[in-house]
Amino acid sequence: MPLGTDTLPGTGSVSSPAFLADAPRFLFLTGKGGVGKTSIACASAIRLAEDGASVLLVSTDPASNVGQVFGVTIGNTVTQIDAVPGLAALEIDPEQAVQQYRERIVGPVRGLLPAAEVASIEEQLSGACTTEIASFNEFTDLLTDAAWTAAYDHIVFDTAPTGHTIRLLQLPGNWTDFLTLGKGDPSCLGPLSGLEKQRAVYAQAVAALGDPERTRLVLVARAQQSTLAEAARTHAELAAIGMSRQYLVVNGVLPGEDADPLAAAIRRRELRALDARDPALAALPTDYLPLMATNMVGLPALRSLLPRDGTGASTDSAAELLTSGPAAPVQRGNSSDAAQFGAAGLSALVDQIATDGHGLVMLMGKGGVGKTTMAAAVAVALAERGFAVHLTTTDPAAHLTDTLDGELANLEVSRIDPAVEIERYTEHVLATKGARLDEQGLAMLREDLRSPCTEEIAVFQAFSRVTREARHKFVVLDTAPTGHTLLLLDATGSYHREVARQMGTGMHFVTPMMKLQDPAETKVLLVTLAETTPVLEAAGLQEDLRRAGIEPWAWIVNNSIAAAAPASPLLQRRAANELPEIDAVHRCAARTAVVPLLAVEPIGIPALAALSGR
């Protein structure tokens, strides 16, 4: 039954959320990037701890910001949250996990083998596959090692964005099958060293994930078509691997009635998205959390997200804001004019990009900030200016065709699909290397190619192929969320180092990493929201890129409420909170574009063209 305006969820009490009722030992929160998983995971952990339980909050997200939310430093070791008795936190830091994993393998042979062989082993352990396995090993310890987790009544997992999470949760089954079926001899896969002895641990992890008495999965979404569709896909995929006890949390619902045209339009859009959600998703036990006026940083804000009846509720709760007087007004003006924020519009950035005539344009940033929309807008703008453009994505959760909703002359659209790339890579290897093998050798090669790490190689080759097109056209690349992107760049760097080692001095060569480091070849646009966590994440990504010799060309602040000049008291409060974040972006960025929050979602070529029109 369609939801009416008067029945839109999210305006009532959330003092007893369904997803926390009789919570089992393991609680997973997952969903598309940017939907608020970290905030809800932190608020849930606080709620359970303040109910008297001992709780460990764990982030498996390569782009974790749990420490930023609590205002304390949290690393790859358990850290007590002093302000909340009974609560501890842990971030599975990929870099630290990789260093420890690599040392366990390389340490015993260092000093015994020639330096060149040790260097070769370390090179094999420098790619994305090592990161995945190292993080996975720590993850399985939390599920299976009762000795050190016995002190906790609940372990709450703030997981990575959806594509990475599905990969992580499927790994126990994949590795168990890989070991049980005797697949092996992965000659290029140093990271797989010693996996055999982990067979029992991985089998226990599979059992824990599939047991509803021990594990509950909480899908987090916004009242938006894209995030609800992603939640529906996640629901089906994880149910298929045995995680059947699932709940849904719809976060950030705009509460109450409001005369502001922008707020009314957002509310209608949310109603339509909720009405259109997948029936399987609609059947799940569901909680609706209201849009809050402040960023979810610090204990008062986190407690306000899941308030108790009469206690712990913040005065910034959405219900109170809608009945209170308006906040101090935000600077008003033409909502399409970002000059008042000291920034050029998206159109000005596109005009500067167009002067090159060709090149690679990479849009990067935290999941959920609108990279896909911004990539599509840039690609459409360049195509309408008469340039040949190839728009593609490496993001497993991206939906470019849905965003474009049409065709445009000069614009080619594709997706680097891991399944397709694995098949292409496998066929190529069998046709070349396999052509010289006998039946026994061919069988061993096929087993090698079924390794979970083949995906890394296949996707990297596709990425390299796309970068070559940028010599004669514009290639606009919508990258995966930050963690995925860094893994991709790590694979690119590994390839560059290997080519340099093999070519030696005096030989000319060009690798994908060299193209990424050349501003004449590649322009990196960092996309963010005017919120604390996305801006900090983008700043951290900028530093990581600089260490790799890649200088971001510009920043885009997307969906700015301040730039939209709202009349709603709640939205004005959120707009006022944006201004310091926009100032922080100016301090970080060489160039900036501020894109306002629109009453109508920018779906379809005309709407995308309007974002960056001249």
Secondary structure, DSSP 8 states (H G I E B T S, - for coil): ----GGG-TTSS--SS-GGGTT--SEEEEE-STTSSHHHHHHHHHHHHHHTT--EEEEE--TT--HHHHHTS---SS-EE-TTSTTEEEEE--HHHHHHHHHHHHHGGGBTTB-HHHHHHHHHHTTSHHHHHHHHHHHHHHHHH-HHHHTT-SEEEEE---HHHHHHHHHHHHHHHHHHHTT----TT-GGGTTGGGGHHHHHHHHHHHH-TTTEEEEEEEESSHHHHHHHHHHHHHHHHTT---EEEEEEEE--S----HHHHHHHHHHHHHHHTS-HHHHTS-EEEEE--SS-S-SHHHHHHHS-BTTBS--TT-HHHHHHS---S----S-TT-GGGGT-B-HHHHHHHHHTTSSEEEEEE-STTSSHHHHHHHHHHHHHHTT--EEEEE--TT--HHHHH-S--TTEEE----HHHHHHHHHHHHHHHGGGG--HHHHHHHHHHHTSTTHHHHHHHHHHHHHHHHTTTSEEEEE---HHHHHHHHHHHHHHHHHHHHHH-TT-----HHHHHH-TTTEEEEEEEESSHHHHHHHHHHHHHHHHTT----EEEEEEEHHHH----HHHHHHHHHHHHHHHHHHHH-SSEEEEE--SS---SHHHHHHHT--
